[in-house]
Amino acid sequence: MRKPVLGILGFSDGDKAAHEMLKPIVQAQVDAIAEALKKDGRVDVVVAEDIVHSDKTAKSYAEGLKAKVLLQQDMAKVHSFLAAPFNPDWPGMVSMLAAGGGLDHEGIEHFRVAGDVNEKEVLEKIVTFAKCAKVVSSLSGQKYGLIGGRSLGMYSTTVSMQDWQEKFGVDVEHIDQLEIVRKAEEVDVAQVEKAYKWLTENVGKVEFNGTSFTPEKLKTQIRHYEATKKIIEENELDFIGVKCHYEMSAHYCTQCLSAAFLNDPYDWDGAKEPFVCACE
């Protein structure tokens, strides 16, 4: 898995004399952050070519840095955080608060970190931000397969299409559960028998009860798993949720086997990439 990529851009003063005085101090802080992150190893670092000290350099260095970050990491949106050292000799905290206030006025969400980057707590805040930013950015452009709808009346089992699109850039594709039933009938018998044999030979124990769980029910679950994989492939889905209760669980079979093996790095066909699947 690729690491998060964090771009570092240092800011000085617009006054030329003040900039020349502050430049080595700001650069030392930029270098300290970059070195601490490189030593930690959990985040890849890209440093801007120089310290910002004017409107022109702010635009130029920011665009150059953004291009380098995007080149290394597939991101639709760049997330921002402000860092300030704990140094009583210089007003770094004032600068961070002023910059943060400006971003707040513009409605630009950002995070703030203050303190010595060599302290574990401060470094962890930066790394955590980078990880979260990577996850949120990677969601943009993905497609969620909503198979069924709200389960058992729980609000937490459904999503707002508009909110997901606006906040994360995720498209929601609504698919009826009957598609699983329909495609299950098309699954090759040989594949079902192969899976059944693999399960009965490799899992710790299979307890049939003669009523709700029989060999035929297990084979139906296998068919539903294979059908769900086909739905994922045909609709180019990135992650899914399946309603299950009660239409599937009461009248066909539960979707537990699908949830178990889609999320696993293997099934009866061998190693595979885990696929995020939620039930209910």
PyMOL commands that set and color helices and strands:
alter all, ss='L'
color gray80, all
select helices_A, chain A and resi 16-40+55-72+92-105+120-139+155-157+161-168+178-184+189-202+215-235+247-251+256-262
alter helices_A, ss='H'
color red, helices_A
select strands_A, chain A and resi 5-8+44-47+80-84+110-114+143-147+171-175+239-242+266-267+270-271+277-279
alter strands_A, ss='S'
color yellow, strands_A
deselect
rebuild
show_as cartoon
